[in-house]
Each structure stands twice: as structure tokens, then as C-alpha cells.
Amino acid sequence: MSGDIMVVIQSLITTTLRMSIPVILASLAGVFSARAGIVAMGLEGMMLSGAFSAAYVTYITGNPFLGILGGILAGVVLSLVHGVLVIKFRLDQVIGGIGLNLFATGLTTVFMQLVWGNRGKSEMLNTIPSIKVPVLGKISPLLLIALIAVGLAGYVLYKTVFGLHLRMVGENPTAAKTLGIYVNRIRFQSLIIVGILSGLSGAYLSIDHLNMFVRDMVAGRGFIALSIDILGRYTPGGILVGSLFFGFVDALQLVIQSDKIPGQLLQMLPYLVTLLAVVLAVKDVRPPASMGKVIEEKE
């Protein structure tokens, strides 16, 4: 019996880490977006475009590492498009993000039909080799990349000049400008980071998690990432804890199967628990002061 319990615990830990990877990366992207004063409402679309591009590049080259680069590039392109809309043309950030999500959904569906003749899913794809670690067994190398990204993000935000300027832009762009900081340049630079992280998150889903592209495979993780940003108080350490929490609840519904509980209810569990946690925590969280606001100054 104890052996069976240990197997269940190991499976739960491994599955928690696996399910946390895309959320860690997407939430980290949301942190950089928020610190620049931009609502990351388009994360879902950036992740979806990253997932499709990674799948397509892997499909035509047979190389999943090139596929990941393709996913990152797609995420950066969509992130910069979002930046042009909300920074240069001063479009409402929420509307711009939702439009980006709808655009990505429609575009990936059309291209999936053109490439694979199927609007539901792609062919099976080559995947990244797993690495074996003690206790946990086989894990994705992208887990290590995600954890390293959290550490690097903390260093960049709190130990570098760029991080100081970024936080100033998010809190008071007018004061930042009076100090000689190029506000819009900082915001676009942060959006490149957002695109890299969200594209990598989407690439994981299609290249590593499922080994295929599936229509709407992001499944709301972009919006969950926004919730985790609030839960984590827009800090890298906080979003790591929140992402692991989401991954744990998600893993719980996969590991614990029951004929007495409807499968749809179990699938809803991680989203319901995460949103409940956010509702309880949101009153104590203060986002960057300029987030969602239009900056009128021209550089």
C-alpha cells in the first residue's frame, strides 16, 4: 500500500510540474506587460500563435528545436502588433487584446486547414527529448527553462537599470519621462520579452505537452495567467507559487479519477479554484498605477 501511495505522490508531483510550465511562462509574460503599464489581454492569442508556429515549423523541418524558435518568433510578432495598436495608435488595451485573441484563433484555424486539411488537429509531431532527474524521473527541459526564466526575471526587474526604468514606467510614466527615460521604447522592449515568453509557452503545448497542434489548445491558460499575476502580486516569485498551485489542482483532477464525479466538473476544478483564490486576494493587490491607461506624451 505504501508503495502505491508513493507512486501516486510521484505522479502528482511530476504532473503538477508538467501542467505548470505553460502557465509559469505566460504569467511571467503578464508580469513584464503589467510592469510596462499594458494589460496582457492578448496572451491567449500570442500563446496560440506560438503553438501553431512551433507545430508548423516542426512539421516542415522535423526539428522540434527549430519549432520552438518558430513559436517564439510568432509570439514576438503578435506582441509587437499589440504594442503598435495600444502604444502608437492608443487603442483600448482590453479591446486590442481581445481582437488579437480572435485574430489568432481564426488565423490558426484557417492555416491548419491549409496545411493539414483538418480544422481539429495536426499530425503527430517530433518532440523534445525528456531529461531524467532523480526522484521525479523524466521531465521536460522546458521546465528548467521556465524556472531559470523566473530567476532571471527577478534579477532583471529588481537588479538592473532596465528593470528600474520598467517599473518607473509602469507606476508613473510622466515622471519617468521627465527623468529622460524613453517611455515608449521601454514599453516596446518589454513587449519583446512578453512575446518570447508567451510564444515559448504556446510552443510547449504543441511540441512537448501534446506533440500536435489542436484547435484552441491554449484553453484559457492566457486568462488564467492574468489571474495568477494578480494572485502573485505581479512578482516573479509570486507567480511561480500561483502557477504551481494551478498546476497542482490541474494535476489533481488528472490523477484522481472517479466514476462518481462528472469528468467535466473535474476539468473545471483548476479554473474554479484559481479564480476563487484570486477573488479572495484581489482586494489586497495593487497593480502598477499606469496599467491600462493611455499615455498621451509623444517621444
N, C-alpha and C positions, 0 to 999 in steps of 0.2 A: 504493500500500500504506500509506504514512504517513497519507494522508487517511482510509483505512478505520480505522486504529488510533485516530486522533483521534476519529472518530465513536463508536467503541466506548467509549473513555475518557469522553467527554462523556456518553454514555448511562449508563455505570456510575455516574458521579458524580451525575447527576440522579436516577437510580433509587434510589441509596443515600439521598439526602436525602428522597425521597418515602416510602420504606419506613421511615425513621427517625422520621417525625413522630409517629405514634400511640404509639410506644414511648418517645420523649422525654417526652411529656406524661404517660403512665401511670407511668413511672419517677419523674418529678418528684412525682406524687401519692403514690407509695410513700415518697418521702423525707420528706414532711410527715407522713405517717401514722406512719412509724417514729420520727421525732423526737418525736412525741407519745406514744410507747410503745405504739402499736397496730399489730399485724400486718395488713398490707393484703391479706389473703387474698381480699377481696371485690372486688378491682379488675376482675376479669373480668366480674362481673355489673354493676358500675357502668358499664363501657365498653359492654357490650351494651345496657343500658337507654338509655344516651346515644345509641347508634347508632340504635336503633329510634325513640326520641322525635324525634330530628332528622329521620329519614326521614318519620315521620308528619306532623310539623308542616310540613315542606316540601311534602309531598303535598297537604295540605288548603289551604295558603296559596300555594303556588307560589314561596315566597321562601326560598332556602337560608339566608339570614342569620337569619331567624326560626327556621329549623330548627336552627341551631347553638345558639341561645338555649334552644330546647326540649330539646336534648341536654344542655346544661349543667344545666338545672333538674332533669332526671331523674337525672343523676349526683349532684347535691347531695341530692336526696330520699333516694336509696338509701344514700348515705354517712351521712346523719344517722340513718337507720333502723339502720344498722350500729352507729353510736355509741350509740344508745339501748340496743341489745342488749348491747354489750360494756362500756359505761361505767355505765349506770344499773342494768341487771339483771345485770351481771358474768358474762355468758355467755362461755364459752371463745372466744377471738378467732379461732382457726382454724376451729372448728365454725361460729361465726357467719358467717364469710366464705364458707365452702363452702355453707352454707344460702342465703346471699344470691345466690351464683352460680346455684344450682339454681333458685331462685325466679325470677331474671331470665330464665333460659333457658326455663322453662315459660311464664312470662307473655308474653314476646315472641312465642313460637310461637303461643299462643292468639290474641293480638291481631293477628298477621299473617294468620291465617286469617279473622278477623272483618273486617279492613279490606280485604285484597286477595284473599281467597278462595284463598289459596295458602300452604302451610306452608314452601315453599322459598325464595321471594324475593318482593320487592315489584316494583312497576312502576318504570320508569326515572324518575329524579328530576332536577329542576333542580340545577345545581351552581354552586359559587362560581367566578367568572371568575379565570383564572390571571393572574399578572403576569409580565412579561418582564424578565429581567435579563441583562446582558452575560455571555457565555461559556456560562452554564447554560441560557439560553433561557427557556421558560415554567416557572414554579414556582408552587406553591400559596401563597397569602398566609398560610395556617396554618403554613407553615414559619417565616416571620418571627415569627409569634406564639409559636411553640414556642421559638425561640431567645431572644426577648425574655423569655419566662417563665423560662428558665434563669437569665438575668442578674438578673431581679427576685427570684427565689427565693434566689439567693446573697446579695443585698442584705438581704432580709427576715430570713434566718436569722442572718446574721453582723453586721449593722449596725443592727438595730432592737431596741427593748426587747421587742417581741413575740417576735422570734426568740430572744433570750436566755432569755426565760421558757419558750419551747417546748423549747429544748434542755435546760434545767434539769428540766422535767417529764419528758422522755424519759430522763434519766440518774438523777435522784433525786427523785421526786415528793414524798416525805416532807419532804425538806429544802426543796423549793420551797414547800410549804405553810407551813412554819414562817417563811418569809420574807414571807408574806402573799399569795402567788400563788394565784389560784383555779385549781386544777389541772384540774378537770373543764371549766371554762369555756374554758381554753386548748385542751384536747383537742377540744372540740366546734368551736371556731373553726378549728382545723387541719383538721378533717374537712370543713368547708365548702370549704376550699381543695382538699382531696382530691377532693371531688365535682365542683368546677368543672373541674379538670384532667382527671379521668377521663371526665367527660361530654363534654368537648371532644375528647378522644382518640377516643371512640366516634363522635362526630358526624363527625369527619374521615373515618372509614372508610366511612360510608354516604353522606355528602353529597359528598365530594371524591374519595376513593380509588376507589370503585366506582360511585357515582351510583345506588345502590339498596341496600336492606337485604336481607341474605342471612342465613338461619338460622345461628346460631353463627359469625358472620363475624369475631368477635374472634380466634378460632382460637388461643387460648393466649397471646396477647400480654400479658394481665394477669399471667400467671405468669412469662413472660419478663421483664416489668418488675420483678418481685420479684427475679429473678436478677441483673438489671442493677443494682439497688440495692445488692446485695452486692458485685458487681464494682466499682461506683463508690464504695464505702465510704460510702454514704448522703450523698453530697455532690452538689450540682447539677452542678459541673464534671465529676465522675467519671461521673455517669450520662449526661451528654452524650457523652462518649467511648465509653462502653459501648453506648449506643443507636446511635451512628454505626457502631460495629463490627458490631452486629447487622444494621443496615440494609445495610452493605456486603456481608456474607455473603448476606443475602437477595437483594440486587440481583445478586450474582454468579451465583446459581442461575437467575435470570431472564434475564440477558444471555447467559450461556454455556449454550447448549442442545446436547445431544449425544444421538445415537441409540444410542450405546453404553452410556450411563448411564441406568438407570431414572429416570423422572420423579419417582417417589415418594421416591427416595433424594436427589435434588436438593432437593426440597421440605423434607426433614428436615434438610438441611445447616445452615441458620442456627440451628435449635434445638439441634442436637447440638454445634456449635462454641461457642455461647454457654454452654451448660451445662458443657461441658468447661472453658472459661475460668473459670467460677465455681468448679468443683471444685478447680482449681489455686490459686485466690485465696482461698477461703473461710477457710482456716486462719489467714490474716493479718488478717482483718477482724473487728472487734468492733462488734456492733450496739449501739444505745442500751440501757443497762442495764435499763430497766424494760419493754422491748418484750415484749409477750405476757403480762405479769404483771398480776394483778388488784390494783387499788388499793382498799383497804378503807376509806380515810378518807371520811367524808361531809362535804360542804360545806354 
